[in-house]
Amino acid sequence: MDLYFLRNANTLESGEDGTKHDDDTSLSKKGERKMLRIAQGMKDLELEFDAIIASPLLRTTQSAEIVADVFRKKKHLRFSPHLAPRGNSAVLIREIARDHHEAKALLLVGHETSMSALISMLLVGDDSLQIIFKRGGLCKLTAERLEYGKCAQLCWLMAPSQLKRL
């Protein structure tokens, strides 16, 4: 299975749009434009996903919806609280292994630092791997059998600037 990890794009500052909590922040106009260019770059790479799974927080929902629109995968868009910053990555991986065991490729859309910690867990078995995962960055892992712990190999990690140039 190929697992793609996409970090949400630029957000408004907390309180900028009337929100009081970080969980409520939405993408900025710049973030929306950036995510659209990133999604088009992903499309130019001829990536395909059986499903898109995103954190239910507003900024990630918006990022995932932009990608789903570009890829025409709106009906394959799902949300998991385990992709949110305080989510349970072990439960997420078990759910993916159970519910998407026949999938060839999944896109997970989430936040920092939980995305880097999950990538590290799948690559080395703990969260010790230091990954610089910029807003709008995309990472590809591959795993023969998905499980929580060391089970995957890193294929590539792309900065958003690389994706936007495609």
FENGIVEN-V969809 format. One record per backbone hydrogen bond with DSSP energy under -1.0 kcal/mol. NH is the residue of the N-H (numbers start at 1). CO is the residue of the C=O. Records with the same first field share a line. If there is no record, write none. Layout:
NH = CO, CO
This chain:
2 = 104
3 = 141
4 = 106
5 = 139
6 = 108
7 = 137
8 = 110
12 = 26
16 = 13
18 = 15
24 = 21
25 = 22
28 = 10
32 = 28
33 = 29
34 = 30
35 = 31
36 = 32
37 = 33
38 = 34
39 = 35
40 = 36
41 = 37
42 = 38
43 = 39
44 = 40
45 = 41
46 = 43
47 = 42
50 = 105
52 = 76
53 = 107
54 = 78
55 = 109
61 = 57
62 = 58
63 = 59
64 = 60
65 = 61
66 = 62
67 = 63
68 = 64
69 = 65
70 = 66
71 = 67
73 = 68
76 = 73
77 = 74
78 = 52
80 = 54
83 = 80
84 = 81
87 = 84
92 = 88
93 = 89
94 = 90
95 = 91
96 = 92
97 = 93
98 = 94
99 = 95
100 = 96
103 = 100
106 = 2
107 = 51
108 = 4
109 = 53
110 = 6
115 = 111
117 = 113
118 = 114
119 = 115
120 = 116
121 = 117
122 = 118
123 = 119
124 = 120
125 = 121
137 = 134
138 = 158
139 = 5
140 = 156
141 = 3
142 = 153
143 = 1
151 = 122
152 = 122
153 = 142
155 = 140
156 = 140
158 = 138
163 = 159
164 = 160
